[in-house]
Amino acid sequence: MLEYRTILSRTTALTFDCYGTLIDWETGLRRAFRDILGLTDGASLQTVFDAYLAAEARIEAGPYQPYRRVVALAVSEVAGALGVGCTSTQSEDVADCVGDWPVFADTGDALKLLSARFRLGVLSNVDRDLLARTLRQFPVTFDFLATAADVKSYKPAEAHFRRGRDFAGETGLHVAQSLYHDGVPARRLGIPFVWINRRGETNITQATPLASFPDLAGFARSVEEGLKA
């Protein structure tokens, strides 16, 4: 933790992943599968959820398409493969609900504490209009935003992080839940990374977080403690 404390002491800006780190995307997506696709069985929800994640990552790795289109394509593909009824309207409705996914309970207070010391930015794999709806749920205003729509690619591609580094300079720190989308590319670019391990995962990737915390509140407390040290 010594390296973490040293880097934290000179950090002036934080960039965050949004969905999964600040927003409870799993609850939001499962709710959409239930309410829009009519899935109520827990096993079916898990199967669709896992298949959707794989489909989304594959589509995002191809030529850039708006995130609404990515979600709609992934939902339609998975529903068809699993024999789940899904109209084009339903797949588009799943995409539209992204902007209304719920905030993790600890996010608001943690962001307020962190905004008192750092400039804040968001690096997100969504469209600008969806992110704008999400941002209304936060008690702080972010100083910088980079979306897939801005850079015409999806994390773990590096364009988001290069934009984030332009914002944060050499005194930035990236904070995220996903090792795949955020931790690995941050390591490639030499950007300090803090892992918010909300899912209690084991790191089997090449990502090398400076520190890990079970939630954003834990990270915010570490900052507060560092200020008092």
BALOMAR-699705 format. One record per residue (C-alpha): residue number from 1; x, y, z; residue in three letters. Coordinates in nm, 3 decimals. Each point is the difference from the previous one (the first is absolute). Example, Ala and Ser with C-alpha at 12.3 -4.5 7.8 and 13.67 -1.06 7.14 Angstrom:
<rs>
+-----+---------+---------+---------+------+
: seq :      c1 :      c2 :      c3 : type :
+-----+---------+---------+---------+------+
:   1 :   1.230 :  -0.450 :   0.780 :  ALA :
:   2 :   0.137 :   0.344 :  -0.066 :  SER :
+-----+---------+---------+---------+------+
</rs>
This chain:
<rs>
+-----+---------+---------+---------+------+
: seq :      c1 :      c2 :      c3 : type :
+-----+---------+---------+---------+------+
:   1 :   0.000 :   0.000 :   0.000 :  MET :
:   2 :   0.303 :   0.230 :   0.024 :  LEU :
:   3 :   0.007 :   0.058 :  -0.375 :  GLU :
:   4 :  -0.375 :   0.067 :   0.008 :  TYR :
:   5 :   0.041 :   0.260 :   0.275 :  ARG :
:   6 :   0.284 :   0.168 :  -0.186 :  THR :
:   7 :  -0.191 :   0.023 :  -0.327 :  ILE :
:   8 :  -0.318 :   0.107 :   0.178 :  LEU :
:   9 :   0.185 :   0.286 :   0.169 :  SER :
:  10 :   0.083 :   0.155 :  -0.337 :  ARG :
:  11 :  -0.325 :  -0.084 :  -0.179 :  THR :
:  12 :  -0.208 :   0.298 :  -0.112 :  THR :
:  13 :  -0.260 :  -0.168 :  -0.224 :  ALA :
:  14 :  -0.200 :  -0.322 :   0.001 :  LEU :
:  15 :  -0.163 :  -0.165 :  -0.298 :  THR :
:  16 :  -0.273 :  -0.259 :   0.056 :  PHE :
:  17 :  -0.165 :  -0.275 :  -0.191 :  ASP :
:  18 :  -0.371 :   0.063 :   0.044 :  CYS :
:  19 :  -0.211 :  -0.314 :  -0.053 :  TYR :
:  20 :   0.116 :  -0.263 :   0.245 :  GLY :
:  21 :   0.198 :   0.243 :   0.213 :  THR :
:  22 :  -0.243 :   0.285 :   0.074 :  LEU :
:  23 :  -0.316 :  -0.156 :  -0.144 :  ILE :
:  24 :  -0.139 :  -0.344 :   0.085 :  ASP :
:  25 :  -0.009 :  -0.123 :  -0.359 :  TRP :
:  26 :  -0.062 :  -0.364 :   0.095 :  GLU :
:  27 :  -0.321 :   0.084 :   0.184 :  THR :
:  28 :  -0.104 :   0.234 :  -0.279 :  GLY :
:  29 :   0.060 :  -0.252 :  -0.276 :  LEU :
:  30 :  -0.162 :  -0.290 :   0.183 :  ARG :
:  31 :  -0.301 :   0.221 :   0.075 :  ARG :
:  32 :  -0.027 :   0.081 :  -0.371 :  ALA :
:  33 :   0.010 :  -0.370 :  -0.090 :  PHE :
:  34 :  -0.277 :  -0.061 :   0.252 :  ARG :
:  35 :  -0.224 :   0.298 :  -0.076 :  ASP :
:  36 :   0.051 :   0.027 :  -0.377 :  ILE :
:  37 :   0.071 :  -0.359 :  -0.105 :  LEU :
:  38 :  -0.223 :  -0.156 :   0.265 :  GLY :
:  39 :   0.269 :  -0.224 :   0.153 :  LEU :
:  40 :  -0.078 :  -0.089 :   0.360 :  THR :
:  41 :   0.186 :  -0.327 :   0.055 :  ASP :
:  42 :   0.333 :   0.059 :   0.173 :  GLY :
:  43 :   0.187 :  -0.262 :  -0.203 :  ALA :
:  44 :  -0.131 :   0.146 :  -0.326 :  SER :
:  45 :   0.099 :   0.350 :   0.107 :  LEU :
:  46 :   0.353 :  -0.115 :   0.080 :  GLN :
:  47 :   0.033 :  -0.183 :  -0.331 :  THR :
:  48 :  -0.119 :   0.302 :  -0.198 :  VAL :
:  49 :   0.218 :   0.234 :   0.205 :  PHE :
:  50 :   0.319 :  -0.201 :  -0.058 :  ASP :
:  51 :  -0.075 :  -0.045 :  -0.370 :  ALA :
:  52 :  -0.075 :   0.370 :  -0.037 :  TYR :
:  53 :   0.335 :   0.105 :   0.149 :  LEU :
:  54 :   0.187 :  -0.218 :  -0.249 :  ALA :
:  55 :  -0.206 :   0.128 :  -0.294 :  ALA :
:  56 :   0.043 :   0.364 :   0.102 :  GLU :
:  57 :   0.380 :  -0.034 :   0.031 :  ALA :
:  58 :   0.024 :  -0.167 :  -0.341 :  ARG :
:  59 :  -0.211 :   0.267 :  -0.172 :  ILE :
:  60 :   0.194 :   0.281 :   0.168 :  GLU :
:  61 :   0.327 :  -0.149 :  -0.127 :  ALA :
:  62 :  -0.120 :   0.045 :  -0.359 :  GLY :
:  63 :  -0.058 :   0.319 :  -0.200 :  PRO :
:  64 :  -0.141 :   0.283 :   0.212 :  TYR :
:  65 :  -0.377 :   0.017 :   0.035 :  GLN :
:  66 :  -0.199 :   0.218 :   0.244 :  PRO :
:  67 :  -0.050 :  -0.165 :   0.337 :  TYR :
:  68 :  -0.377 :  -0.016 :  -0.041 :  ARG :
:  69 :   0.061 :  -0.206 :  -0.312 :  ARG :
:  70 :   0.254 :  -0.222 :   0.177 :  VAL :
:  71 :  -0.246 :  -0.078 :   0.281 :  VAL :
:  72 :  -0.291 :  -0.062 :  -0.235 :  ALA :
:  73 :   0.208 :  -0.232 :  -0.219 :  LEU :
:  74 :   0.135 :  -0.194 :   0.299 :  ALA :
:  75 :  -0.345 :  -0.040 :   0.156 :  VAL :
:  76 :  -0.156 :  -0.117 :  -0.329 :  SER :
:  77 :   0.285 :  -0.242 :  -0.066 :  GLU :
:  78 :  -0.012 :  -0.158 :   0.344 :  VAL :
:  79 :  -0.378 :  -0.017 :   0.011 :  ALA :
:  80 :  -0.006 :  -0.174 :  -0.338 :  GLY :
:  81 :   0.271 :  -0.249 :   0.094 :  ALA :
:  82 :  -0.179 :  -0.092 :   0.323 :  LEU :
:  83 :  -0.348 :  -0.005 :  -0.145 :  GLY :
:  84 :  -0.121 :   0.300 :   0.199 :  VAL :
:  85 :  -0.263 :   0.211 :  -0.173 :  GLY :
:  86 :   0.133 :   0.349 :  -0.079 :  CYS :
:  87 :  -0.127 :   0.261 :  -0.244 :  THR :
:  88 :   0.214 :   0.283 :  -0.139 :  SER :
:  89 :  -0.197 :   0.240 :   0.221 :  THR :
:  90 :   0.082 :  -0.204 :   0.309 :  GLN :
:  91 :   0.373 :  -0.014 :  -0.080 :  SER :
:  92 :   0.001 :   0.377 :  -0.055 :  GLU :
:  93 :  -0.185 :   0.049 :   0.330 :  ASP :
:  94 :   0.274 :  -0.193 :   0.181 :  VAL :
:  95 :   0.255 :   0.237 :  -0.153 :  ALA :
:  96 :  -0.200 :   0.308 :   0.095 :  ASP :
:  97 :  -0.030 :  -0.098 :   0.366 :  CYS :
:  98 :   0.378 :   0.028 :   0.051 :  VAL :
:  99 :  -0.039 :   0.365 :   0.099 :  GLY :
: 100 :  -0.232 :  -0.100 :   0.284 :  ASP :
: 101 :   0.209 :  -0.275 :   0.158 :  TRP :
: 102 :   0.033 :   0.045 :   0.379 :  PRO :
: 103 :   0.288 :   0.163 :   0.186 :  VAL :
: 104 :   0.191 :  -0.209 :   0.253 :  PHE :
: 105 :  -0.098 :   0.108 :   0.351 :  ALA :
: 106 :   0.351 :   0.121 :   0.087 :  ASP :
: 107 :   0.068 :   0.194 :  -0.320 :  THR :
: 108 :  -0.151 :   0.339 :   0.084 :  GLY :
: 109 :   0.172 :   0.056 :   0.334 :  ASP :
: 110 :   0.331 :  -0.133 :  -0.132 :  ALA :
: 111 :  -0.008 :   0.234 :  -0.300 :  LEU :
: 112 :  -0.078 :   0.299 :   0.220 :  LYS :
: 113 :   0.300 :  -0.076 :   0.220 :  LEU :
: 114 :   0.232 :  -0.060 :  -0.296 :  LEU :
: 115 :  -0.113 :   0.312 :  -0.186 :  SER :
: 116 :   0.125 :   0.213 :   0.290 :  ALA :
: 117 :   0.358 :  -0.098 :  -0.085 :  ARG :
: 118 :   0.011 :  -0.114 :  -0.365 :  PHE :
: 119 :  -0.123 :   0.098 :  -0.341 :  ARG :
: 120 :  -0.229 :  -0.279 :  -0.121 :  LEU :
: 121 :  -0.047 :  -0.159 :  -0.340 :  GLY :
: 122 :  -0.193 :  -0.291 :  -0.153 :  VAL :
: 123 :   0.120 :  -0.245 :  -0.267 :  LEU :
: 124 :  -0.305 :  -0.194 :  -0.117 :  SER :
: 125 :  -0.103 :  -0.248 :  -0.269 :  ASN :
: 126 :  -0.334 :   0.167 :  -0.077 :  VAL :
: 127 :  -0.169 :   0.266 :  -0.210 :  ASP :
: 128 :   0.000 :   0.361 :   0.121 :  ARG :
: 129 :  -0.380 :   0.019 :   0.044 :  ASP :
: 130 :  -0.009 :  -0.311 :   0.219 :  LEU :
: 131 :   0.284 :   0.128 :   0.216 :  LEU :
: 132 :  -0.171 :   0.339 :   0.034 :  ALA :
: 133 :  -0.303 :  -0.170 :   0.157 :  ARG :
: 134 :   0.223 :  -0.196 :   0.237 :  THR :
: 135 :   0.195 :   0.310 :   0.108 :  LEU :
: 136 :  -0.318 :   0.158 :   0.134 :  ARG :
: 137 :   0.002 :  -0.262 :   0.276 :  GLN :
: 138 :   0.335 :   0.117 :   0.144 :  PHE :
: 139 :   0.044 :   0.279 :   0.258 :  PRO :
: 140 :   0.313 :   0.135 :  -0.173 :  VAL :
: 141 :   0.084 :   0.145 :  -0.340 :  THR :
: 142 :   0.279 :  -0.170 :  -0.190 :  PHE :
: 143 :   0.275 :   0.209 :  -0.154 :  ASP :
: 144 :   0.062 :  -0.230 :  -0.294 :  PHE :
: 145 :  -0.186 :  -0.265 :  -0.200 :  LEU :
: 146 :   0.119 :  -0.242 :  -0.268 :  ALA :
: 147 :  -0.253 :  -0.240 :  -0.150 :  THR :
: 148 :   0.016 :  -0.263 :  -0.270 :  ALA :
: 149 :  -0.189 :   0.246 :  -0.219 :  ALA :
: 150 :   0.284 :   0.251 :   0.043 :  ASP :
: 151 :   0.291 :  -0.234 :  -0.077 :  VAL :
: 152 :  -0.182 :  -0.238 :  -0.238 :  LYS :
: 153 :   0.121 :  -0.310 :   0.181 :  SER :
: 154 :  -0.068 :  -0.203 :   0.313 :  TYR :
: 155 :   0.217 :  -0.083 :   0.297 :  LYS :
: 156 :   0.226 :  -0.197 :   0.031 :  PRO :
: 157 :   0.124 :   0.190 :  -0.307 :  ALA :
: 158 :   0.231 :   0.281 :   0.111 :  GLU :
: 159 :  -0.169 :   0.311 :  -0.142 :  ALA :
: 160 :  -0.203 :   0.071 :   0.316 :  HIS :
: 161 :   0.311 :  -0.019 :   0.214 :  PHE :
: 162 :   0.203 :   0.224 :  -0.226 :  ARG :
: 163 :  -0.276 :   0.260 :   0.026 :  ARG :
: 164 :  -0.007 :  -0.049 :   0.374 :  GLY :
: 165 :   0.374 :   0.051 :   0.022 :  ARG :
: 166 :  -0.033 :   0.322 :  -0.199 :  ASP :
: 167 :  -0.245 :   0.117 :   0.269 :  PHE :
: 168 :   0.186 :  -0.125 :   0.307 :  ALA :
: 169 :   0.359 :   0.045 :  -0.115 :  GLY :
: 170 :   0.271 :  -0.183 :   0.193 :  GLU :
: 171 :  -0.187 :   0.036 :   0.330 :  THR :
: 172 :  -0.307 :  -0.208 :  -0.084 :  GLY :
: 173 :  -0.134 :  -0.322 :   0.146 :  LEU :
: 174 :  -0.258 :  -0.226 :  -0.165 :  HIS :
: 175 :  -0.266 :  -0.168 :   0.216 :  VAL :
: 176 :  -0.207 :  -0.290 :  -0.132 :  ALA :
: 177 :  -0.163 :  -0.335 :   0.066 :  GLN :
: 178 :   0.086 :  -0.182 :  -0.323 :  SER :
: 179 :   0.347 :  -0.142 :  -0.041 :  LEU :
: 180 :  -0.078 :  -0.097 :  -0.360 :  TYR :
: 181 :  -0.136 :   0.337 :  -0.113 :  HIS :
: 182 :   0.214 :   0.228 :   0.219 :  ASP :
: 183 :   0.275 :  -0.167 :   0.201 :  GLY :
: 184 :   0.183 :  -0.168 :  -0.288 :  VAL :
: 185 :   0.008 :   0.302 :  -0.237 :  PRO :
: 186 :   0.095 :   0.230 :   0.288 :  ALA :
: 187 :   0.299 :  -0.227 :   0.068 :  ARG :
: 188 :   0.101 :   0.005 :  -0.367 :  ARG :
: 189 :   0.007 :   0.380 :   0.004 :  LEU :
: 190 :   0.165 :   0.031 :   0.341 :  GLY :
: 191 :  -0.302 :   0.171 :   0.157 :  ILE :
: 192 :  -0.034 :  -0.060 :   0.377 :  PRO :
: 193 :  -0.312 :  -0.207 :   0.065 :  PHE :
: 194 :  -0.212 :  -0.068 :   0.309 :  VAL :
: 195 :  -0.224 :  -0.304 :  -0.014 :  TRP :
: 196 :  -0.352 :   0.028 :   0.147 :  ILE :
: 197 :  -0.061 :  -0.373 :   0.035 :  ASN :
: 198 :  -0.376 :   0.008 :   0.055 :  ARG :
: 199 :  -0.044 :  -0.359 :  -0.122 :  ARG :
: 200 :   0.262 :  -0.153 :   0.230 :  GLY :
: 201 :   0.203 :  -0.135 :  -0.294 :  GLU :
: 202 :   0.348 :  -0.146 :  -0.011 :  THR :
: 203 :   0.241 :   0.185 :  -0.227 :  ASN :
: 204 :   0.119 :  -0.247 :  -0.264 :  ILE :
: 205 :   0.085 :   0.270 :  -0.255 :  THR :
: 206 :   0.313 :   0.202 :  -0.071 :  GLN :
: 207 :  -0.154 :   0.305 :   0.169 :  ALA :
: 208 :   0.207 :   0.125 :   0.294 :  THR :
: 209 :  -0.217 :   0.221 :   0.221 :  PRO :
: 210 :   0.174 :   0.224 :   0.250 :  LEU :
: 211 :  -0.268 :  -0.096 :   0.251 :  ALA :
: 212 :  -0.340 :  -0.169 :   0.008 :  SER :
: 213 :  -0.312 :   0.077 :   0.200 :  PHE :
: 214 :  -0.335 :  -0.182 :   0.023 :  PRO :
: 215 :  -0.192 :   0.318 :  -0.082 :  ASP :
: 216 :   0.043 :   0.369 :  -0.075 :  LEU :
: 217 :  -0.059 :   0.091 :   0.363 :  ALA :
: 218 :   0.312 :  -0.194 :   0.096 :  GLY :
: 219 :   0.208 :   0.190 :  -0.251 :  PHE :
: 220 :  -0.141 :   0.334 :   0.118 :  ALA :
: 221 :   0.082 :  -0.091 :   0.360 :  ARG :
: 222 :   0.357 :  -0.081 :  -0.098 :  SER :
: 223 :   0.030 :   0.346 :  -0.154 :  VAL :
: 224 :  -0.141 :   0.161 :   0.313 :  GLU :
: 225 :   0.238 :  -0.195 :   0.221 :  GLU :
: 226 :   0.291 :   0.095 :  -0.224 :  GLY :
: 227 :  -0.086 :   0.368 :   0.041 :  LEU :
: 228 :   0.010 :  -0.039 :   0.378 :  LYS :
: 229 :   0.328 :  -0.192 :   0.002 :  ALA :
+-----+---------+---------+---------+------+
</rs>
